[in-house]
Amino acid sequence: MTTFAVGLLLLDGVLLVIAAFWTHSWVLGGLGLAFFFMAAGVIIYWRRYQQALDDVVRASEALKAEAQELRRLIQQRKEGQTS
């Protein structure tokens, strides 16, 4: 979905810049550049979002490993008390 959004923003930017050259309009050129910057912003924020998701996955895996270690220690302690 992000790729589609970036593609549309870039397409709009290119078409507006072409229209600006064709009509000699500064406004259309400015809008075209604005669309390019918006596409860059989407890419930057998408990368940050992916990094945040990776951090969540790593934290989840660490928490799972810690919970398994605690279960193992509890099991060991139970087995030590019954002997």
PADO-695489 format. One record per residue: x, y, z of N, C-alpha, C in turn. Coordinates in steps of 0.2 Angstrom, whole numbers, plus 5000, padded with zeros to 4 digits. Layout:
REM residues N
XYZXYZXYZ...
REM end
This chain:
REM residues 83
500449945000500050005000500450065000501050065004501450125004501750134997501950084994502250084987501850114982501150094983500650124979500550204980500550224986500450294988501050334985501650304986502250344984502250344976502050294973502050294966501550344963500950354967500450404964500750474966501050484971501350544973501850564968502250524966502750534961502450544954502050504952501650514946501350584946500950604951500650674951501250724951501750714954502350764954502650774947502750714944503050714937502550754932501850734932501350764928501250834929501350854935501250934937501850964934502450944935503050974933503050974925502850924922502750924914502250984912501650984916501151034914501451104916501851114921502151174922502651194916503051154914503451174908503051184902502551154901502151154895501751224895501451244901501051304902501451364905502151354906502551404909502251434916501951384920501651404926502051384932502251434936502651424942502251384947501651404948501151364953501151294952501051274945501051194944501751164946502251204944502951174946503051174953502851224957502851214964502451164967501851154964501451094967501851024965502151024959502450964957503050944962503450994964503950994969503650974975503151004977502850984984502650904984502350884978502250814978502850764979503350794976504050754976504250754984504150804987504350804994503850764998503250764997502750725000502950654999503150634993503350564992503950544996504450584997505050575001504850575008504350615010504150605017503850545019503450515014503150455015503650395016504150405012504650355012505050355019505250415021505550425027505150395033504550415033504150395039503950315039503950285033503850215032504450175035505050205033505650175036505650175043505450235046505450235054504950185056504350185053503850135055504150065055504450045050504749975049505249965055505650015056506150005062505850005068505250035070504950035076504649965076504349935071504049865071504649815072505249825069505749775071505949785078505949845081506049845088505549805092504949815091504449775094504549705094504649675088504849605087505349585091505949625091506549605095506349605103505949655105505749655112505249595114504849575109504449525110504749455111505249445106505649385107506049385113506349445115506749445122506249425128505649455127505149445133504949365133504949335127504749265127505349225129505949245128506449205130506549215138506449265140506449275148505849235151505249235148504749195151504949125151505249095146505349025145505949015151506349055152506949045157506549045164506149095165505749095172505349025173505049005167504648935168505148885170505748885166506248835168506548835175506648895177506848905184506348875189505748895188505148875192505148795192505148765186505148695186505748665190506348695189506848665193506748665200506548725202506448735210505848685212505348675208504848625210505148555211505548535206505848475206506348465212506648515214507148515219506748515226506148545227505848535233505548465234505348435229504948375229505448315231506148325229506648275230506848265237
REM end
